[in-house]
Amino acid sequence: MPVVTLQHRRLERLVGKSIDEILAMLPYIALDIEEEGNDYVKVEYNPNRPDFSTDYGIARALRGIMGIEVGLPRLNLVGSSVATFNVDASVDSIRPYVLALVAFDGRMDDEDLRQLISMQEDLHMGIGRKRRKVSIGLHDYDKVNGPFYYTTESKDFKFIPLNSAREMSMQEILASTDVGKAYGHIIKEHARYPIIKDAKDNVLSFPPIVNAELTRVTEHTKNMLVEVTATDLNTAKDVLAVIAVTLSDMGFKVASVSINYDGYTITTPEMSYRRMSLPMDRLSLLGLDIDRKEVIECLRRSRLDVEAGEVDGNIECLVPRYRVDIIHWIDLVEEVAIGYNISRFEPRYPRLKAMGSRHRMLKVLDDARSVMVGLGMLEVMNFNLVSMLIQYEMVGRRRDSNAALVVEESKSKEHEVLRDSLVPSLLAVLSRNVHEPYPQRLFEVGKVFSRDGDSIREEWSVAAVIAHSSANYTEARSYLQALLYTLFGIDVDTEPVDEPPYESGKAAEILFKDKRIGSIGEVSSSVLSNFRIRVPVSAFEVIISRLYSK
C-alpha cells in the first residue's frame, strides 16, 4: 500500500483546522496512520484513491468531511487550448496515446515539488502498472516551444537524459541507466522507440523511460507542461485528471491541450463530471434512517454533488473526473457513509443469534492428517505458487495452457504458476533431503488449482511419496487403501495408465464409481535423475474434495 508523508503545518494551512482535529479525522476518510513524528505524519492510502497521493488531495477530502468546503471542488481552469500535440502513426503499435495539459502561474516550494514527484511515482506504480500502462512526464514549459510531436526515433537517436550531463543514445539509456534497466523491457522489443519533441526538435521525453534534462522541473518552475503516454486511453484520462485537480489546488491555472491524431482531435484534460444514479432503497444497507436531504448533504461532504429532482426514486449524483474509484452505486453508498461520518455509526448486536463452526471439510482434512501421521508419515507444507520447472519440466508433464493458472510477469522464478498437483513439490522436498537417512515417507494436504472453462476450480488433495531402496507400487497402494478406508470406509479401483511422473507400466489412475479422483505409481528413473534422487520412489495423489461429497 502506498504511503504519503504529511507535514503538520502544511495540513493545518490547507485544511484550516488544528492538527489534532485533522489527525482524529484521518481514519474516517480511509487513511491509516503508519507513523507519527513531532511535525509530520505518514499515512497509508488505498491505491484506488490516487487523489490521496499528495497532501492537497487529502486536504480536499478533509475540508469536505469537516464541512469547510462541500460539493464538487472548484477548479482553476483556463478556457481554450494553449498548445498542440501532433501524434505520428508510428507510435500506434508501441504506445498509441498521449494526453497533456499546461499549468500556468504557479508557485512551488521544496515540499510542493517533493509531493508532485511522489504523486508521479505513486501513479506510475499503481494505476500506471509500473509505467507499462501509463507514464507521466513533468516539464518546464518555458524551456520548450510548441507545437509538440509524439513520434518515434531509431535506437541510435541521442539526447541528454534527466540527471545526465552528456548525450546518450536511446539504446545506451536502456542499457546503462537505472530507469532504463528498470523499465526498458516495456519497449525493448520494438525496432524504434517513442519520443516527444518540440517545434525546434528539442527532446522533452523518451516515454515511458526518462525525461530530458532540458525540461527539468524545479521549485522555480512557474509554468509546467504535463504529458501522459499510455496504452489505454481511459486510464490516461484518469491519471491526467488527478494531476490536473492537484495542480489546480496548488494554485496553478490549468489549460487544455489539443491532441491531433490521424483523422480526429481530442482536447485534454477531460474534467467534466460523471452522472451516476444512486437508488434510495439501496441506502438501507447502511442501517441508517436518513431522508433525501441528509443523503445529499452526506454526498456533498464527500465532495460529490447531485442534480435537482429525482428519476424513478434515484438520486442523480455528479462525480468529479478524478474520483476513479467510484464505478458502481455501492461506491456511492460508501460515500454517503463517509459523508455521514463513520464515527457516528452506533454498533449493535445482531437480532439473530447464530453460532459459527468449522466447515466439515476441514474436519475431514484434519482426519486425513491424523491417519497419515498414524501410518508413520511426516507432513510437509509447500507453497501453492511454484516454478514451471518443478511443476512441469522436471516431472515430464506438459502444461495445458487452457487449464494452468500462470502468474503474469512473475518477478520470481519460484512463483510462476498455481500448482495443479502436489507430487512435484513433494519430489522437490525429497531432492533437498538426499543426505538424510532413509526410508523417507512424506505427505502433504493442500489445494490444487485448475481452470474449468471461465471459472477457477480449487480442490483439496492429499499426496504422499515413499522413498527407500525397495519402495514400490504395492506399498503406495497399501497406504492409499488405509487412508481412504479409515476416512470414508471405501475402497477404490485402479486402471493402468501411462502418465508422468510415473514409470510406464507401473502407474494407474484412481477411480471411484468410474470417476477419476487421482493417480498412483512408481516414479520414473528419468524424473528421479532430474531431482537427483538416488533411491526408488513411489507416490500417490487423491483429490479428497471429490470424495467428500460422495
C-alpha positions in Angstrom: 0.0 0.0 0.0 1.4 3.5 -0.9 2.4 5.8 1.9 2.4 9.7 1.8 4.2 11.9 4.3 2.2 14.9 5.6 3.7 17.9 7.3 1.6 19.2 10.2 1.9 22.9 9.4 1.0 22.4 5.7 -2.0 20.3 6.7 -3.2 23.0 9.1 -2.8 25.6 6.4 -4.5 23.6 3.7 -7.4 22.3 5.8 -8.0 25.3 8.2 -8.2 23.2 11.3 -5.8 22.2 14.1 -3.6 19.2 13.6 -5.3 17.4 16.5 -8.6 17.7 14.8 -7.1 16.6 11.5 -5.4 13.6 12.9 -8.6 12.5 14.6 -10.4 12.6 11.3 -7.9 10.8 9.0 -9.1 7.2 9.8 -12.7 8.3 8.8 -11.6 9.0 5.2 -10.0 5.6 4.9 -6.4 6.6 5.7 -4.3 4.5 8.1 -1.7 6.3 10.2 1.6 4.5 9.8 3.9 6.8 11.7 3.7 10.0 13.7 6.6 12.4 14.3 6.9 15.7 16.0 6.0 17.7 12.9 4.8 15.1 10.4 2.5 12.0 10.0 2.8 9.2 7.5 -0.5 7.8 6.2 -1.2 4.7 4.1 -3.9 5.1 1.4 -5.7 2.7 -0.8 -4.3 2.6 -4.4 -7.8 3.1 -5.8 -7.7 6.7 -4.4 -4.8 8.1 -6.4 -6.0 11.6 -5.5 -4.7 10.9 -2.0 -1.1 10.7 -3.3 -0.5 14.3 -2.1 -1.5 16.4 0.9 -3.5 18.6 -1.4 -5.9 15.7 -2.3 -6.1 14.6 1.4 -6.8 18.2 2.4 -9.5 18.5 -0.2 -11.3 15.4 1.2 -10.8 16.7 4.8 -12.3 20.1 4.1 -15.4 18.3 2.8 -15.8 15.8 5.6 -15.3 18.6 8.2 -17.9 20.8 6.5 -15.5 23.6 5.5 -15.9 23.2 1.7 -18.5 20.8 0.3 -19.7 19.8 -3.1 -17.7 19.5 -6.3 -14.2 21.1 -6.0 -13.8 24.4 -7.8 -11.1 24.0 -10.4 -8.9 26.8 -11.7 -9.3 26.1 -15.4 -8.4 28.3 -18.4 -10.7 28.3 -21.4 -9.3 27.4 -24.8 -6.4 25.2 -25.7 -2.9 26.8 -25.4 -0.8 24.1 -27.1 -1.0 21.3 -29.6 0.4 17.7 -29.8 0.7 16.0 -33.2 0.7 12.2 -33.0 2.6 10.2 -35.6 1.2 6.9 -36.7 4.5 5.2 -35.9 3.6 5.1 -32.2 0.4 3.1 -32.8 1.9 -0.3 -32.2 4.1 0.8 -29.3 2.4 3.3 -27.1 -0.5 4.8 -29.0 -1.9 7.6 -26.7 -0.6 10.9 -25.5 -2.6 13.4 -23.4 -1.4 16.7 -22.0 -2.1 19.9 -20.1 -0.3 23.2 -19.4 -0.3 24.7 -15.9 0.4 28.4 -15.6 1.4 30.9 -12.9 2.2 28.5 -10.2 4.5 28.9 -7.1 6.2 25.9 -5.6 8.4 25.3 -2.6 10.6 22.3 -2.0 7.8 20.4 -0.3 5.4 21.1 -3.2 7.9 19.7 -5.6 8.6 16.7 -3.5 4.8 15.9 -3.2 4.4 16.4 -7.0 7.2 13.9 -7.8 6.0 11.5 -5.2 2.5 11.6 -6.7 4.0 10.9 -10.1 5.8 7.8 -8.9 2.7 6.6 -7.0 0.6 6.9 -10.2 3.3 5.1 -12.1 3.4 2.2 -9.7 -0.4 1.9 -9.1 -2.8 2.9 -11.8 0.1 3.1 -14.3 1.1 -0.6 -13.7 4.8 0.2 -13.2 4.7 2.5 -16.3 3.6 -0.3 -18.6 0.0 1.1 -18.9 0.7 4.8 -18.2 3.7 7.0 -17.7 3.9 10.7 -16.8 6.3 13.5 -17.8 6.6 16.8 -16.0 8.3 19.6 -17.9 9.3 23.2 -17.5 7.0 24.8 -20.2 9.2 27.9 -20.5 12.1 25.8 -21.9 10.2 24.5 -24.9 8.2 25.7 -27.9 5.0 24.2 -29.3 3.6 22.6 -31.3 4.8 19.3 -29.9 5.3 16.0 -31.7 4.8 12.5 -30.4 6.7 10.2 -32.8 9.4 7.5 -32.9 13.2 7.5 -33.4 15.8 4.9 -34.1 17.6 3.3 -31.1 20.8 5.3 -32.0 19.0 8.7 -31.6 20.7 10.8 -28.9 19.7 13.4 -26.4 20.7 14.4 -22.8 18.5 12.4 -20.4 17.5 13.7 -16.9 20.3 13.6 -14.4 23.0 13.4 -17.1 25.5 15.9 -18.4 26.1 14.2 -21.8 24.2 12.9 -24.8 23.3 9.3 -24.7 21.6 7.1 -27.4 18.3 5.6 -26.5 19.8 2.2 -26.6 22.5 3.3 -24.2 19.9 4.8 -21.8 18.1 1.4 -21.6 21.4 -0.4 -21.1 23.2 1.8 -18.6 20.8 4.0 -16.6 18.8 2.8 -13.6 15.5 3.8 -15.1 16.4 2.2 -18.4 17.2 -1.1 -16.7 14.1 -0.9 -14.6 11.6 -0.1 -17.4 13.4 -0.8 -20.7 11.6 -4.2 -21.0 8.4 -2.3 -21.8 9.6 -1.1 -25.2 12.8 -3.0 -25.9 11.2 -5.4 -28.3 10.4 -2.6 -30.8 12.6 -1.5 -33.6 12.0 2.2 -32.9 11.3 4.0 -29.6 8.7 6.7 -28.8 9.9 10.3 -28.3 8.3 13.7 -27.6 9.9 16.7 -29.3 9.0 20.4 -29.6 8.9 22.6 -32.7 12.7 23.2 -32.6 13.4 19.5 -32.3 14.3 19.7 -28.6 13.6 16.4 -26.8 11.1 16.6 -23.9 10.7 12.9 -23.1 11.6 9.3 -24.0 8.4 7.6 -22.6 8.0 5.6 -20.6 11.7 5.7 -19.6 13.0 9.2 -18.8 12.6 12.9 -19.5 15.2 15.2 -21.0 17.5 17.2 -18.7 16.4 20.3 -20.7 12.9 20.4 -19.2 13.8 19.5 -15.6 11.2 20.9 -13.1 12.5 22.7 -10.1 10.9 24.8 -7.3 11.5 27.8 -9.5 9.3 26.4 -12.3 6.2 28.7 -12.8 4.7 27.2 -16.0 4.5 23.4 -16.4 3.7 21.0 -19.2 2.4 17.6 -18.2 2.2 14.8 -20.7 0.9 11.3 -20.2 1.6 8.5 -22.6 -0.3 5.2 -22.4 -1.5 2.0 -23.9 -5.0 2.6 -22.5 -6.8 5.9 -23.3 -9.3 5.9 -20.4 -6.6 5.2 -17.8 -4.5 8.0 -19.3 -7.5 10.4 -18.9 -7.9 9.2 -15.2 -4.3 10.0 -14.5 -4.3 13.4 -16.1 -7.5 14.3 -14.2 -5.8 13.5 -10.9 -2.8 15.6 -11.8 -5.0 18.5 -13.1 -7.0 18.8 -9.9 -3.8 18.6 -7.8 -2.1 21.4 -9.8 -5.3 23.5 -9.5 -5.2 23.1 -5.7 -1.5 24.1 -5.8 -2.5 27.4 -7.3 -1.8 26.8 -11.0 -4.1 27.8 -13.8 -4.8 24.6 -15.8 -5.1 25.0 -19.5 -6.1 22.4 -22.1 -4.1 21.0 -25.0 -5.3 19.8 -28.4 -4.1 16.3 -29.4 -4.2 15.7 -33.1 -4.4 12.0 -34.1 -4.8 10.7 -37.6 -8.3 11.8 -38.6 -9.5 13.2 -35.3 -8.6 15.6 -32.4 -9.3 15.5 -28.7 -8.8 18.1 -26.1 -7.4 17.3 -22.7 -7.7 17.2 -19.7 -11.3 16.0 -19.6 -12.6 17.4 -16.3 -16.3 17.1 -16.8 -18.2 15.3 -14.0 -19.9 11.9 -14.5 -23.5 11.2 -13.7 -24.4 8.2 -11.7 -27.7 7.1 -10.2 -28.0 6.2 -6.5 -31.1 4.1 -5.7 -32.6 5.4 -2.5 -33.7 2.0 -1.4 -30.0 0.8 -1.5 -29.2 3.1 1.4 -30.9 0.6 3.7 -27.5 -1.3 3.6 -26.2 1.3 6.0 -28.9 0.7 8.6 -29.5 4.5 8.8 -32.8 6.3 9.0 -31.9 9.3 6.9 -34.0 11.3 4.4 -33.1 12.5 0.9 -32.0 15.9 2.1 -29.5 14.4 4.5 -28.2 11.9 1.9 -27.5 14.9 -0.4 -25.6 16.6 2.5 -23.5 13.5 3.0 -22.7 13.2 -0.7 -21.6 16.9 -0.8 -19.3 16.4 2.3 -17.7 13.6 0.2 -17.0 16.2 -2.5 -19.7 14.9 -4.8 -22.9 16.7 -5.8 -26.4 16.0 -7.1 -28.8 17.2 -9.7 -32.1 18.6 -8.7 -35.1 16.3 -8.8 -35.4 12.5 -8.7 -35.5 10.0 -11.5 -37.5 6.9 -10.6 -36.7 7.4 -6.9 -33.0 7.6 -7.6 -30.6 10.5 -6.7 -28.7 11.6 -9.7 -25.1 12.1 -8.5 -22.4 14.2 -10.0 -18.9 12.5 -9.7 -15.8 14.6 -10.3 -13.5 13.1 -13.0 -10.6 12.5 -10.6 -12.7 10.1 -8.5 -11.7 7.0 -10.5 -12.7 4.7 -7.6 -16.4 5.4 -8.0 -17.7 2.9 -10.6 -20.9 1.5 -9.1 -23.9 2.5 -7.0 -22.4 0.7 -4.0 -19.5 3.1 -4.1 -22.0 6.0 -3.8 -23.5 4.2 -0.7 -20.0 4.2 0.8 -19.6 7.9 0.1 -22.8 8.5 1.9 -21.4 6.6 4.9 -18.2 8.6 4.8 -20.1 11.9 4.5 -22.3 10.9 7.4 -19.1 10.3 9.4 -18.4 6.7 10.3 -17.7 7.7 13.9 -21.5 8.4 14.2 -22.4 4.8 13.5 -23.6 3.0 16.6 -22.5 -0.6 16.9 -25.4 -3.0 17.7 -25.6 -6.7 18.4 -27.4 -8.6 15.7 -31.0 -9.6 16.5 -30.5 -13.1 15.1 -28.2 -15.2 17.3 -26.1 -17.6 15.3 -23.2 -19.8 16.1 -20.2 -20.3 13.8 -18.4 -23.6 13.3 -15.6 -25.1 11.3 -16.5 -26.3 7.8 -16.9 -30.1 7.8 -14.4 -30.4 5.0 -11.7 -29.0 7.4 -12.6 -31.8 9.8 -12.1 -34.4 7.0 -8.7 -32.8 6.2 -7.6 -32.9 9.9 -8.6 -36.6 10.0 -6.6 -37.2 6.8 -3.5 -35.7 8.5 -4.1 -37.9 11.6 -4.4 -41.0 9.5 -1.2 -40.3 7.6 0.8 -39.4 10.7 -0.6 -42.6 12.3 0.8 -44.6 9.3 4.3 -43.2 10.1 4.4 -40.4 7.6 5.8 -36.9 8.1 3.8 -33.9 6.9 5.3 -31.1 4.8 3.8 -27.9 3.6 4.7 -26.2 0.3 3.6 -23.0 -1.4 0.7 -23.0 -3.7 2.7 -20.9 -6.2 5.6 -22.9 -7.6 8.0 -22.8 -10.5 7.3 -24.1 -14.0 10.5 -26.0 -13.8 9.4 -28.2 -10.9 5.7 -28.4 -11.7 6.1 -29.4 -15.3 9.6 -29.7 -16.8 11.4 -31.8 -14.2 8.5 -34.3 -13.9 8.0 -34.6 -17.6 4.5 -33.1 -17.6 3.1 -30.9 -20.4 1.4 -27.7 -19.3 -2.1 -27.3 -20.5 -2.3 -23.6 -21.5 -6.1 -23.8 -21.2 -6.1 -25.2 -17.7 -3.0 -23.9 -16.0 -3.1 -20.7 -13.9 0.0 -18.8 -14.7 1.2 -15.6 -12.9 1.6 -12.8 -15.4 5.0 -11.1 -15.3 6.1 -13.0 -12.3 9.1 -11.4 -10.6 10.3 -14.8 -9.1 11.1 -18.0 -11.0 9.9 -19.8 -7.8 6.4 -18.5 -8.0 5.2 -18.8 -11.6 2.1 -21.0 -11.6 -0.6 -22.3 -9.2 0.1 -26.0 -8.8 -2.4 -28.5 -10.2 -0.7 -31.4 -8.5 1.1 -31.8 -5.1 3.5 -34.6 -6.1 6.1 -32.4 -7.9 6.5 -30.3 -4.8 7.0 -33.4 -2.7 9.7 -34.7 -5.0 11.4 -31.3 -4.7 11.4 -31.8 -0.9 12.9 -35.3 -1.3 15.6 -33.8 -3.6 16.6 -31.4 -0.8 16.9 -34.3 1.7 19.0 -36.8 -0.2 21.6 -36.8 2.6 19.1 -37.7 5.3 18.5 -41.3 6.4 16.0 -43.5 4.6 13.3 -44.5 4.4 11.6 -41.2 3.9 7.8 -41.1 3.9 6.3 -37.7 3.3 2.7 -36.4 2.7 1.0 -33.1 2.1 -2.6 -31.9 2.4 -3.1 -28.9 0.1 -5.1 -27.2 -2.6 -4.7 -27.9 -6.3 -6.0 -25.4 -8.9 -7.2 -25.6 -12.5 -9.3 -23.7 -15.0 -12.7 -25.0 -15.7 -14.0 -23.0 -18.7 -14.4 -19.4 -17.5 -14.2 -20.4 -13.8 -11.4 -21.4 -11.5 -11.6 -24.8 -9.7 -10.0 -25.2 -6.3 -9.9 -28.7 -4.8 -8.3 -30.3 -1.7 -5.8 -33.0 -2.4 -3.7 -35.5 -0.3 -0.5 -36.7 -1.8 2.3 -38.9 -0.5 5.8 -40.0 -1.5 7.7 -43.1 -0.2 11.5 -43.2 -0.8 13.8 -46.1 0.1 15.7 -48.9 -1.5 12.6 -51.1 -2.1 9.8 -48.6 -2.5 7.2 -49.8 -5.0 3.6 -49.6 -6.3 2.3 -52.1 -3.8 3.5 -50.2 -0.8 2.0 -46.9 -2.1 -1.3 -48.8 -2.8 -1.4 -50.0 0.8 -1.1 -46.5 2.2 -3.8 -45.3 -0.2 -6.2 -48.0 0.9 -5.6 -47.4 4.6 -6.2 -43.7 4.1 -9.5 -44.0 2.2 -10.9 -46.8 4.2 -10.3 -45.0 7.5 -11.7 -41.7 6.3 -14.7 -42.9 4.2 -15.0 -46.6 4.7 -14.5 -47.2 0.9 -12.2 -49.0 -1.4 -11.3 -47.7 -4.9 -10.4 -49.2 -8.3 -7.3 -48.6 -10.3 -6.8 -48.7 -14.0 -3.4 -48.9 -15.7 -2.3 -45.6 -17.3 0.9 -44.1 -18.7 1.4 -40.6 -17.4 4.3 -38.7 -15.9 5.9 -38.6 -13.4 5.4 -42.4 -13.2 7.3 -45.2 -14.9 5.5 -46.7 -18.0 3.6 -49.9 -16.9 3.9 -49.0 -13.2 1.2 -46.4 -12.8 -2.6 -46.3 -12.5 -5.4 -43.8 -12.2 -7.5 -44.0 -9.1 -11.2 -44.4 -9.7 -14.3 -44.2 -7.5 -17.6 -45.0 -9.1 -15.9 -44.7 -12.5 -14.8 -41.2 -11.8 -11.1 -40.3 -11.7 -10.0 -39.0 -8.3 -6.2 -39.3 -8.5 -3.2 -41.3 -9.6 -0.6 -43.7 -8.2 2.6 -45.3 -9.3 6.4 -45.7 -9.2 8.3 -42.5 -10.2 10.3 -42.9 -13.3 14.1 -43.1 -13.3 14.4 -40.1 -15.5 12.3 -37.9 -13.1 14.4 -39.2 -10.2 17.5 -38.3 -12.1 16.2 -34.8 -12.7 15.7 -34.4 -8.9 19.0 -36.2 -8.1 17.1 -38.7 -6.0 19.2 -41.9 -5.8 16.6 -44.4 -4.4 13.3 -45.7 -5.8 10.2 -43.6 -5.0 6.5 -44.5 -5.2 3.7 -41.9 -4.8 0.0 -41.3 -4.9 -2.3 -38.3 -5.0 -6.0 -38.4 -4.4 -8.4 -35.4 -4.6 -10.3 -35.6 -1.3 -12.8 -32.9 -2.3 -14.3 -35.3 -4.9 -14.9 -38.0 -2.2 -16.2 -35.6 0.4 -19.5 -35.2 -1.5 -19.7 -38.9 -2.4 
